[in-house]
């Protein structure tokens, strides 16, 4: 039988005992409760009400004596009121507080006595008014009936007390019986459970000792070929089967670990060699990056100088452009002045022509005057001399006008030639200005390109610095990887030695 079934049987037995004890206890407790409620709800209220009825009956008796002595209307009304109160309480008792048939008979007897008292009340009142005291004290009077009623109530009180005592005694007897029965049942159940537990523990201990011996052998000698007994059909045997399966799995796993450790050792050796090669190439790459960084620094300096020279050339080109624009303005002014001189020369030429015409006409007039002077003879000699002088002046004016004309024509030709050359110079200066503008634009573009190239070189330089940092980090990582691979190789060899200490199943 398996341990779980044994435990289930023990649990079922304990549950049955507990259920039986509980059922018995509930049944008896229910009886206790019913009897206790009977005492609480009937006996005690009945005794209390009967005590009140007794007191009220005694007060009625005293009120009768008082009325007999005083004959007052107030006492008469009080008698009627007290009888009505006793009747109401008597009806309430009969309706709600009857404890037994005997109690019901006694209550009916008291009710009949109360009716007799009510019937005798008119005769008693009439006798008192007639000064006849016999209605209170004689055997057939009010007093004897009230004493009978009081005696009935006291008997009912004694009966209810007896009923309460009986219920209390019954509860006490049943309590003792239930207590002893519970103790006996628990004792028997505990003894049976102890015996069953001892047998179960003995069985479990025997099985566990067997497994403990096997586990101790496997632990002390690292022998994974041992096997526990799994012939019994219980949980310990199943645990032994799982233990045997675990030993086989561990043996297979350690065999695989040993094989993997050899592979890891070989792979770590190859990784170490590869790391050394990678370390050498990383160092070469770092050296190349340092040279490249130095070259980029020189190139950056060259580009910076080029940018500075370009900015200087830009300033010179701007100055040349300014001078060219100033020369163009001066040349335009000179051309305007030469044009004005040319116009003035043309005017002078016209005036010279006019002078030459006037000299020609003067010469003709002088000739005419000489002819007229010759005709006049002696009277015309003076006029002939004047005409000759005028003619000489005319020839001289003509000659001077011709020379001035020649000079003015030469000056005009020179002015026209100078104007043409100045125009050519202006065109040349304009061309030079355009060339300077183009050169300035090209120099600006070169400066912009040089600045961009400088920024690009700076970025490349930063990238090379970052690559250098990464290369240095890679070199450090390679060294760490080399150390890790060496440590891995040592760990693999250590694992191989540890696994070699076990005795494993052969594949």
C-alpha positions in Angstrom: 0.0 0.0 0.0 1.3 3.4 -0.9 2.1 6.1 1.7 -0.5 8.4 0.3 -3.2 5.7 0.7 -2.1 5.1 4.2 -2.3 8.8 5.0 -5.6 9.0 3.2 -7.0 6.2 5.4 -5.6 7.8 8.5 -7.2 11.1 7.4 -10.5 9.4 6.6 -10.5 7.7 10.0 -9.7 11.0 11.8 -12.4 12.7 9.7 -14.9 10.0 10.6 -14.1 10.3 14.3 -14.3 14.0 14.2 -17.6 13.9 12.2 -19.0 11.4 14.7 -17.9 13.4 17.7 -19.1 16.6 16.1 -22.5 15.0 15.2 -22.9 13.7 18.7 -21.8 16.9 20.2 -24.2 18.9 18.0 -27.1 16.6 18.9 -26.5 16.9 22.6 -25.7 20.6 22.4 -29.0 21.0 20.5 -30.7 19.3 23.4 -28.8 21.5 25.9 -29.9 24.5 23.9 -33.6 23.4 23.8 -33.7 22.8 27.5 -31.8 26.0 28.3 -34.2 28.0 26.1 -37.1 26.2 27.8 -35.8 27.4 31.1 -35.0 30.9 29.8 -38.2 31.4 27.8 -40.7 29.5 30.0 -39.6 28.5 33.5 -37.9 31.8 34.5 -40.6 34.1 33.0 -43.3 31.8 34.5 -41.8 32.0 38.0 -41.4 35.8 37.6 -45.0 36.2 36.5 -46.3 33.9 39.2 -44.3 35.8 41.8 -46.0 39.1 40.5 -49.4 37.4 40.6 -48.7 36.3 44.2 -47.7 39.9 45.2 -50.7 41.4 43.5 -53.0 39.0 45.2 -51.5 39.9 48.6 -51.9 43.6 47.7 -55.5 42.9 46.8 -56.1 41.3 50.2 -54.6 44.3 52.0 -56.7 46.6 49.8 -59.8 44.7 51.0 -58.9 45.4 54.6 -58.3 49.0 53.8 -61.7 49.3 52.1 -63.3 47.6 55.0 -61.9 50.2 57.4 -62.3 53.3 55.1 -65.2 52.4 52.8 -63.8 55.0 50.4 -64.6 55.1 46.7 -60.9 55.2 45.9 -60.3 52.0 47.7 -63.3 50.4 45.9 -61.9 51.5 42.5 -58.4 50.2 43.4 -60.0 46.8 44.3 -61.6 46.6 40.8 -58.4 47.7 39.1 -56.3 45.1 41.0 -58.7 42.3 40.1 -58.6 43.4 36.5 -54.7 43.5 36.6 -54.6 40.0 38.1 -57.0 38.7 35.5 -54.9 40.2 32.6 -51.7 38.6 34.0 -53.5 35.3 34.5 -54.6 35.3 30.9 -51.1 36.1 29.8 -49.7 33.2 31.8 -52.2 30.8 30.4 -51.5 32.0 26.8 -47.7 32.1 26.9 -46.1 30.5 30.0 -47.7 27.0 30.4 -44.8 24.6 31.2 -46.7 21.3 31.3 -50.2 19.8 31.4 -50.1 19.8 35.2 -49.1 23.5 35.1 -52.1 24.1 32.7 -54.5 22.4 35.2 -53.2 24.4 38.0 -53.4 27.6 36.0 -57.0 26.8 35.1 -57.7 26.2 38.8 -56.3 29.6 39.7 -58.4 31.2 36.9 -61.5 29.6 38.4 -60.6 30.9 41.9 -60.1 34.4 40.4 -63.6 34.1 38.9 -65.0 33.2 42.3 -63.3 36.3 43.7 -64.9 38.5 41.0 -68.3 36.9 41.7 -68.0 37.5 45.4 -66.9 41.1 45.1 -70.4 42.7 44.9 -71.5 40.8 48.1 -68.3 41.9 49.8 -68.9 45.5 48.9 -72.5 45.4 50.1 -71.5 43.7 53.4 -68.8 46.3 54.1 -71.2 49.1 53.4 -73.6 47.3 55.9 -70.8 47.1 58.4 -70.8 43.3 58.1 -67.1 42.0 58.2 -68.1 38.4 57.7 -67.6 38.5 53.9 -63.8 39.0 54.4 -62.9 36.4 57.0 -65.4 33.6 56.8 -65.0 30.5 54.8 -67.2 31.6 51.9 -65.9 35.2 51.8 -63.4 37.1 49.7 -60.5 36.6 52.1 -60.6 32.8 51.9 -60.8 32.9 48.1 -57.8 35.2 47.8 -55.8 33.0 50.2 -56.7 30.0 48.0 -55.5 31.9 44.9 -52.2 32.8 46.6 -51.7 29.1 47.5 -52.4 28.1 43.9 -49.8 30.6 42.6 -47.2 29.3 45.1 -47.9 25.7 44.0 -47.4 26.7 40.4 -44.1 28.5 41.3 -42.9 25.3 43.0 -43.9 23.3 40.0 -42.0 25.6 37.6 -38.9 25.5 39.9 -39.1 21.7 39.9 -39.3 21.6 36.1 -36.2 23.9 35.9 -34.3 21.7 38.4 -35.2 18.6 36.3 -33.9 20.2 33.1 -30.7 21.3 34.8 -30.2 17.8 36.2 -30.8 16.3 32.8 -28.3 18.7 31.2 -25.7 17.8 33.8 -26.2 14.1 33.3 -26.0 14.4 29.5 -23.0 16.7 29.8 -21.1 14.1 31.9 -22.0 11.3 29.4 -21.0 13.4 26.4 -17.7 14.4 28.1 -16.7 10.8 28.9 -17.9 9.5 25.5 -15.8 12.3 23.8 -12.7 11.5 25.9 -13.1 7.8 25.2 -13.6 8.3 21.5 -10.6 10.7 21.2 -8.5 8.3 23.2 -9.3 5.3 21.0 -8.8 7.4 17.9 -5.5 8.7 19.1 -4.3 5.2 20.0 -5.3 3.9 16.6 -3.6 6.9 14.9 -0.4 6.5 16.9 -0.2 2.8 16.0 -0.9 3.5 12.4 1.6 6.4 12.4 4.3 4.2 14.0 3.8 1.5 11.4 3.9 4.0 8.5 7.0 5.8 9.9 8.7 2.4 10.3 7.9 1.6 6.6 9.0 5.0 5.4 12.2 5.0 7.5 13.2 1.6 6.1 12.7 2.8 2.5 14.5 6.1 3.2 17.4 4.4 4.9 17.9 2.3 1.8 17.9 5.5 -0.4 20.2 7.3 2.1 22.7 4.4 1.9 22.7 4.6 -1.9 23.0 8.4 -1.9 25.8 8.3 0.7 27.7 5.8 -1.5 27.2 8.0 -4.6 28.3 11.1 -2.6 31.3 9.7 -0.9 32.7 7.7 -3.9 31.2 9.9 -6.7 29.8 6.7 -8.1 26.9 7.5 -10.4 26.4 3.9 -11.4 24.6 3.0 -8.1 20.8 2.3 -8.1 18.2 2.4 -5.3 15.6 -0.3 -4.7 12.4 0.7 -6.5 10.5 -2.7 -6.2 8.0 -1.4 -3.6 4.8 0.1 -4.8 4.9 3.3 -2.8 6.0 6.9 -3.1 9.5 6.1 -1.7 10.0 3.6 -4.5 8.9 6.1 -7.0 11.3 8.5 -5.5 14.0 5.9 -5.8 13.1 5.4 -9.5 13.4 9.2 -10.0 16.7 9.1 -8.2 18.0 6.4 -10.4 16.8 8.3 -13.5 18.5 11.4 -12.1 21.8 9.5 -11.7 21.6 8.3 -15.3 20.8 11.8 -16.5 23.6 13.3 -14.4 26.0 10.7 -15.8 25.0 11.5 -19.3 25.2 15.2 -18.6 28.7 14.9 -17.1 29.8 12.9 -20.0 28.5 15.6 -22.3 30.1 18.2 -20.1 33.4 16.4 -20.3 33.2 16.3 -24.1 32.1 19.9 -24.2 35.0 20.9 -21.9 37.5 19.3 -24.3 35.8 21.1 -27.2 35.9 24.4 -25.2 39.5 23.9 -24.4 40.4 23.4 -28.1 38.2 26.3 -29.2 39.7 28.6 -26.5 43.2 27.7 -27.8 42.1 28.7 -31.3 40.4 31.9 -29.9 43.6 32.8 -28.0 45.6 32.4 -31.2 43.1 34.5 -33.2 43.1 37.1 -30.5 46.8 37.4 -30.6 46.6 37.8 -34.4 43.8 40.3 -34.0 45.8 42.2 -31.4 48.8 42.6 -33.8 46.5 43.8 -36.6 44.8 46.1 -34.2 48.1 47.6 -33.2 49.0 48.0 -36.9 45.7 49.7 -37.5 46.3 52.0 -34.6 49.7 53.0 -36.0 48.1 53.6 -39.4 45.4 55.7 -37.8 48.0 57.8 -36.0 49.9 58.4 -39.3 46.6 59.2 -41.0 45.7 61.6 -38.1 49.1 63.3 -38.5 48.6 63.6 -42.3 45.1 65.0 -41.8 46.5 67.5 -39.3 49.0 68.7 -41.9 46.3 68.8 -44.6 44.0 70.7 -42.2 46.8 73.2 -41.7 47.4 73.5 -45.4 43.7 74.0 -46.1 43.6 76.6 -43.3 46.5 78.5 -44.9 44.8 78.2 -48.3 41.7 79.6 -46.8 43.7 82.5 -45.3 45.4 83.2 -48.6 42.0 83.0 -50.4 40.6 85.5 -48.0 43.6 87.8 -48.7 43.1 87.3 -52.4 39.5 88.2 -52.0 40.4 91.4 -50.2 42.9 92.2 -53.0 40.4 91.4 -55.7 37.9 93.7 -53.9 40.5 96.5 -53.8 41.3 95.9 -57.5 37.6 96.0 -58.4 37.2 99.2 -56.4 40.3 100.8 -58.2 38.9 99.6 -61.5 35.6 101.2 -60.9 37.4 104.4 -59.9 39.5 104.3 -63.1 36.4 103.7 -65.1 34.8 106.8 -63.5 38.0 108.9 -64.1 38.2 107.7 -67.7 34.5 108.6 -68.2 35.3 112.0 -66.9 38.4 112.4 -69.1 36.3 111.2 -72.2 33.7 113.8 -71.3 36.4 116.5 -71.0 38.0 115.5 -74.3 34.7 115.6 -76.0 34.2 119.1 -74.6 37.7 120.0 -76.0 36.8 118.5 -79.3 33.6 120.6 -79.5 35.6 123.7 -78.5 38.2 122.9 -81.2 35.4 122.6 -83.8 34.0 125.9 -82.7 37.5 127.4 -82.9 37.9 125.9 -86.4 34.6 127.5 -87.4 35.8 130.8 -86.0 39.1 130.4 -87.9 37.3 129.7 -91.1 35.2 132.9 -90.4 38.4 134.8 -89.8 39.9 133.4 -93.0 36.8 134.4 -94.9 37.0 137.9 -93.4 40.7 138.1 -94.3 39.9 137.0 -97.9 37.2 139.7 -98.2 39.5 142.2 -96.6 42.1 141.3 -99.1 39.6 141.8 -101.9 38.6 145.1 -100.4 42.3 146.0 -100.1 42.8 145.2 -103.8 39.8 147.2 -104.7 41.1 150.1 -102.6 44.5 149.9 -104.2 42.8 150.0 -107.7 40.8 153.0 -106.6 44.0 154.7 -105.1 45.9 154.2 -108.4 43.1 155.8 -110.2 43.1 158.7 -107.8 46.8 159.4 -108.4 48.5 161.6 -105.9 45.4 161.9 -103.9 45.2 158.2 -103.4 48.7 157.5 -102.3 47.9 157.6 -98.6 44.9 155.5 -99.1 47.0 153.1 -101.2 49.5 152.8 -98.4 46.7 152.0 -96.0 45.2 149.5 -98.5 48.6 147.9 -98.8 48.9 147.5 -95.0 45.4 146.2 -94.8 46.3 143.7 -97.5 49.4 142.7 -95.6 47.3 142.3 -92.5 44.8 140.3 -94.5 47.6 138.0 -95.8 49.0 137.6 -92.3 45.5 136.9 -90.9 44.9 134.3 -93.6 48.2 132.7 -92.9 47.6 132.7 -89.2 44.1 131.4 -89.6 45.4 128.6 -91.8 48.1 127.8 -89.3 45.5 127.8 -86.5 43.2 125.7 -88.6 46.1 123.3 -89.2 46.9 123.2 -85.5 43.2 122.8 -84.6 42.7 120.0 -87.1 45.8 118.3 -85.7 44.5 118.8 -82.2 41.1 117.5 -83.3 42.7 114.5 -84.8 44.7 113.9 -81.7 41.6 114.4 -79.5 39.6 112.0 -81.6 42.5 109.5 -81.5 42.8 110.0 -77.7 39.0 109.6 -77.3 39.2 106.4 -79.3 42.1 105.2 -77.2 40.3 106.3 -74.0 37.2 104.4 -75.2 39.4 101.3 -75.8 41.0 101.8 -72.4 37.5 102.1 -70.9 36.5 98.9 -72.7 39.7 97.3 -71.4 39.1 98.5 -67.9 35.5 97.3 -68.2 36.8 93.9 -69.3 39.4 94.0 -66.5 36.6 94.9 -64.0 34.5 92.0 -65.3 37.5 89.7 -65.0 38.2 91.0 -61.5 34.5 90.4 -60.6 34.8 86.8 -62.0 38.1 86.4 -60.1 36.5 87.7 -57.0 33.6 85.3 -57.4 36.0 82.4 -58.1 38.1 83.4 -55.1 34.9 83.5 -52.9 33.9 80.1 -54.2 37.4 78.9 -53.5 37.3 80.4 -50.0 33.9 78.7 -49.4 35.1 75.4 -50.7 38.3 75.8 -48.6 36.1 76.5 -45.5 33.9 73.5 -46.3 37.0 71.4 -47.0 38.4 72.5 -43.7 35.2 71.5 -41.9 35.2 68.2 -43.7 38.8 67.6 -42.8 38.0 68.5 -39.2 35.2 66.0 -39.2 37.4 63.4 -40.8 40.0 64.2 -38.2 37.4 63.8 -35.4 36.3 60.6 -37.0 39.9 59.4 -37.2 40.3 60.3 -33.5 37.1 58.3 -32.7 38.4 55.5 -34.8 41.7 55.7 -32.9 39.8 55.6 -29.6 37.7 52.7 -30.8 40.8 50.9 -32.0 42.4 51.5 -28.6 39.2 50.1 -27.0 39.3 47.2 -29.4 42.9 46.5 -28.5 41.9 46.5 -24.8 38.9 44.3 -25.6 41.2 41.9 -27.5 43.5 41.7 -24.6 40.5 41.0 -22.3 39.2 38.4 -24.8 42.7 36.8 -24.8 42.7 36.7 -21.1 39.2 35.4 -21.0 40.0 32.7 -23.6 43.0 31.7 -21.5 40.8 31.6 -18.4 38.2 29.7 -20.3 40.8 27.1 -21.3 41.9 26.8 -17.7 38.2 26.4 -16.6 37.6 23.8 -19.2 40.6 21.8 -18.0 39.4 22.2 -14.5 35.9 21.0 -15.5 37.5 18.0 -17.2 39.4 17.2 -14.1 36.3 17.5 -11.9 34.2 15.3 -14.3 37.0 12.8 -14.4 36.6 12.3 -10.6 33.1 10.8 -11.2 32.4 7.1 -12.1 30.0 7.3 -15.0 27.9 4.9 -17.0 29.5 3.7 -20.1 27.8 4.8 -23.3 
